[in-house]
Amino acid sequence: MRSDKNWPIQAGAEITRWPSSHQTCYWFNMLRPLLACCTLALVPAIDASNKAIQWADDAPKTTIHRADPTKPFEPVVIITKQPAYHDFYVHTLGDIAPEFQDVSTLWAGERVYIFVLAGNYAVSAANDVELTFDLTIRRPDRKKKNAGTNLIIYQGKMDDPQTVPFPEKTLEFSTDPGDPTGEYTLVVTVHDRIGGEKRVVKKILQVIPFASAEPPDDFSADDWMMNYYRLPRPELALPALRAMSEKILVDNEGAWPPIIGFYGQLLANDPWLVPEFAEGMHQGTDHEMQAITRVLGYALRNASEPPAGVTPDDWAALAEARSEPWPDPDATLTDPSQLDMLWGRFFATGTFAPVSRIASTLAYYPCLGQFDELKKSGQKPAVIPPDVAKDLVLRSALWSLGSLARQQPLVHNYGEWILARENLDSSSQLLLAKALGHEIKDDTSPAAP
C-alpha cells in the first residue's frame, strides 16, 4: 500500500467539472505549499448534497497532532465507475493528482467502486494512525444492508501527517436483477480512532433502468472511445460502434484491433451490456450489424455457453465471429496489432497494465535497425525474422507511447512512473524518456523514431 500522495490544495481551489452527473476530481495546484489538506477542499466540490455530522467517540487517550491543527478531521467518500481508480493512485508519482470521477447516478446492473480518502487525521505521539469506516446501504424499498464494519482505511505509522493514504479496503456496489431502481443512500461512518472522532457522510446514488442514448450532433465516436476511462458512458457504447462501423470497412483489418480490444474489455467489465449488443446484431445497416457481431463474438470467444440475454439463434450466429483469429495481446508481443489491442483495453479502463505491457517492449532495443538491415539485404523472407518483428514492434510502441502521452496526461503519468520506478537499463530509459518528450543531452540511445 502506497501512501506518499501529498496534494497541496488550497481550500476553494478550482475543480474542473464535466457537464453531467459525473463530477471530476482533478486536483490541481499541486506544487504550491500545503495550505489545507486536499480533503477539506474537495468536500464541497464533490457533492454539495453530502452531509457530514461530527460527534465525539471516546476522548483521545494520547497527545495528538495533525497536518493543520486549526482544521477538523474531514474524510471524503469517492464513488466512481472507473476500474483504474487504484492505478490512478499507485502508478503515478507522488505529486500527480488522480483522475477520480465521482458519480451520483448509475444504470441498473452497473458497478461502482467506493473508497474513503482521509486527511487532517490525528497522529499519536508515537506517529500511529488508525482510520476505519462502516458502510450501510438504504434501498428505495426501505430495506437496509450493512455492507461492512470497521473496514480499514489505514492503520500504522505515519511520519508525514500531510500524506493522504490510499485506503486499504475498497468496496464495490451494483444492483442485481430484481433489485429496485431509485434512490440508494450510502451512509459511510468514518472513524479516526486516534483522535476519538467520527464523521458520517451520506452519498445518494440514483439507479435508473438502462437505455441507450442518442449521440449529440457533434459526437465523435473516436474521441468517446479514447477517453472512455475518464468518463465512462456505456449508454453510448452501441451508438458509437454503429458510427465507427460506417467509417471503417469491416475488411479493413488494420483499423479494427483497437476497436476489438476496447469492446472486448468493455463487455468483460460490463456484461450487463451483452443483451443490448445481442439485440443490436439484428438491427441497422449491414456494416453496423457485422461490426456488432464481430465485437460481441470476440467478447464471448471463451464462453462455453450463451450468457443471459443471448438466444440460441444469436449464439449460432456468433459462431464464426467467436472463432475469428484476432491477435492475442497476452501472448509474446511480435505484431504491432497486439499493441493496438492493448491500447483498446487501456481506453476502456485506464488501467496501468496495458501501458506497462506496451512499455515492456523496451527490452527489444538490441533489435533496433534490423528492419533496415533486412531492406538493405534485398531479402524477402516468407516469415518475418524474430529480430525484425521485435524491431517493428518496439518502433510502434515508442511511437504510440509518445503520441498518446502528448494527448492524454494519464499515459504520460504512467510513463513517468515507469521511468522513475521500474528497473530499466540505461538504453531503455533513454528510449522511454525521448518518447515522453524529455530533452536528452549527449544522446547515445539506439536509433528510434
Secondary structure as UniProt FT lines:
FT   TURN            11..12
FT   STRAND          23..24
FT   TURN            30..31
FT   HELIX           38..46
FT   TURN            48..49
FT   STRAND          52..56
FT   STRAND          64..65
FT   TURN            69..70
FT   STRAND          74..80
FT   TURN            83..84
FT   HELIX           85..90
FT   TURN            94..95
FT   STRAND          101..102
FT   STRAND          105..107
FT   TURN            108..109
FT   STRAND          112..119
FT   STRAND          123..124
FT   TURN            125..126
FT   STRAND          128..138
FT   TURN            140..141
FT   STRAND          144..157
FT   TURN            161..162
FT   STRAND          171..173
FT   TURN            177..178
FT   STRAND          182..192
FT   TURN            193..196
FT   STRAND          197..208
FT   TURN            217..218
FT   HELIX           221..226
FT   TURN            227..230
FT   HELIX           234..236
FT   HELIX           237..247
FT   TURN            250..251
FT   HELIX           253..255
FT   HELIX           257..269
FT   HELIX           271..273
FT   HELIX           274..280
FT   TURN            281..282
FT   HELIX           286..299
FT   TURN            300..302
FT   TURN            308..309
FT   HELIX           312..317
FT   HELIX           319..322
FT   TURN            329..330
FT   HELIX           336..349
FT   HELIX           352..359
FT   HELIX           360..367
FT   TURN            368..369
FT   HELIX           370..377
FT   HELIX           386..407
FT   HELIX           409..421
FT   HELIX           426..435
FT   TURN            436..437
//
